[in-house]
Amino acid sequence: MSRWSRMAALATATVVAGLALTGCGGEPEPAPSSPPGAVMLRENVPTPVGDLTVIASNIWDDSIALSVRSGSGPAESADLTVGETATVMGQEFELVSVHEDDGDAAPGGSASFAWVVPGT
């Protein structure tokens, strides 16, 4: 293998490795314009918000299904569209944005997420 061929192969391997690593961040990048106090909810991942546990599911277009649970009690749910506010378990939640991952992911592997602002 000539010196030029080795250098080209090394450069190609470096670029491929760099591209592979940039796609493996684990967490999606937060939206740059997320409002103060906003909480990012990854699809189907329980997230603590104060004394509550919040789950966003069915993230689709500009809407989500929001489930809220306190302790081990039953959950309450609400469907939200971007811009709407719902009161669930005495806590207001405003849906401010949605990022839908439409790639083919294994069950539980969706990178979809939503930004909600909890109120009072």
C-alpha positions as CSV (number, residue, x, y, z in Angstrom):
1,M,0.0,0.0,0.0
2,S,1.5,3.4,-1.0
3,R,1.9,6.2,1.4
4,W,-0.9,8.1,-0.3
5,S,-3.3,5.2,-0.1
6,R,-2.5,4.8,3.7
7,M,-3.1,8.5,4.3
8,A,-6.4,8.4,2.3
9,A,-7.6,5.3,4.2
10,L,-6.7,7.0,7.6
11,A,-8.5,10.2,6.6
12,T,-11.6,8.2,5.5
13,A,-11.6,6.2,8.8
14,T,-11.3,9.4,10.8
15,V,-14.2,11.0,9.0
16,V,-16.4,7.9,9.4
17,A,-15.6,7.5,13.1
18,G,-16.4,11.2,13.7
19,L,-19.7,10.9,11.9
20,A,-20.6,7.8,13.9
21,L,-19.8,9.4,17.2
22,T,-21.8,12.5,16.5
23,G,-24.9,10.4,16.0
24,C,-24.4,8.6,19.4
25,G,-25.0,11.4,21.9
26,G,-27.7,9.5,23.8
27,E,-29.8,12.5,24.7
28,P,-31.4,14.7,22.1
29,E,-30.1,18.2,21.9
30,P,-32.3,20.6,23.8
31,A,-34.2,23.1,21.7
32,P,-32.2,26.4,21.7
33,S,-35.3,28.5,22.4
34,S,-36.7,26.5,25.3
35,P,-38.4,28.9,27.6
36,P,-37.3,29.4,31.2
37,G,-38.6,26.7,33.5
38,A,-39.3,24.3,30.7
39,V,-38.8,20.5,31.2
40,M,-37.8,18.2,28.4
41,L,-39.9,15.0,28.3
42,R,-38.5,12.1,26.3
43,E,-41.1,9.9,24.9
44,N,-42.2,7.2,27.4
45,V,-39.5,8.2,29.9
46,P,-40.8,9.0,33.5
47,T,-39.5,12.4,34.5
48,P,-39.7,14.0,37.9
49,V,-41.4,17.4,38.1
50,G,-41.5,18.5,41.7
51,D,-43.4,15.8,43.6
52,L,-44.9,14.4,40.5
53,T,-43.8,11.9,37.8
54,V,-44.6,13.0,34.3
55,I,-44.6,10.9,31.1
56,A,-45.1,12.1,27.5
57,S,-46.4,9.5,25.1
58,N,-47.9,9.4,21.6
59,I,-45.7,12.3,20.5
60,W,-47.1,13.0,17.1
61,D,-47.1,16.2,14.9
62,D,-47.7,18.9,17.4
63,S,-49.4,17.0,20.2
64,I,-48.7,14.6,23.1
65,A,-50.5,12.5,25.6
66,L,-49.4,13.6,29.1
67,S,-49.7,11.2,32.1
68,V,-49.0,12.5,35.6
69,R,-48.7,10.4,38.8
70,S,-48.1,11.3,42.4
71,G,-46.4,8.6,44.4
72,S,-47.9,5.2,43.8
73,G,-51.4,6.5,43.2
74,P,-53.2,6.3,39.9
75,A,-52.1,8.5,37.0
76,E,-54.2,11.2,35.4
77,S,-53.9,12.1,31.8
78,A,-54.5,14.9,29.3
79,D,-54.0,15.3,25.6
80,L,-52.2,18.5,24.6
81,T,-51.5,20.4,21.4
82,V,-48.6,22.9,21.2
83,G,-49.8,26.2,22.9
84,E,-52.4,24.5,25.1
85,T,-52.3,24.3,28.9
86,A,-53.9,21.5,30.9
87,T,-54.3,21.1,34.6
88,V,-53.4,17.5,35.7
89,M,-53.3,16.5,39.4
90,G,-53.6,20.2,40.4
91,Q,-50.5,21.2,38.3
92,E,-50.7,23.2,35.1
93,F,-48.6,22.1,32.1
94,E,-48.2,24.1,28.9
95,L,-46.9,22.2,25.8
96,V,-44.5,24.6,24.1
97,S,-42.9,22.4,21.5
98,V,-42.6,18.9,20.1
99,H,-39.8,17.1,18.3
100,E,-41.0,13.9,16.6
101,D,-38.4,11.3,15.8
102,D,-39.9,9.5,12.7
103,G,-36.9,7.1,12.3
104,D,-37.3,3.4,12.7
105,A,-36.3,2.7,16.3
106,A,-36.6,-0.4,18.5
107,P,-39.4,-0.3,21.0
108,G,-38.5,2.2,23.7
109,G,-35.8,3.7,21.5
110,S,-37.6,6.7,20.2
111,A,-35.7,10.0,20.3
112,S,-39.0,12.0,20.3
113,F,-39.3,14.6,23.0
114,A,-41.5,17.5,24.1
115,W,-40.9,20.7,26.0
116,V,-43.5,21.5,28.7
117,V,-43.6,24.4,31.2
118,P,-45.1,23.4,34.5
119,G,-47.2,26.2,36.2
120,T,-49.0,26.5,39.5
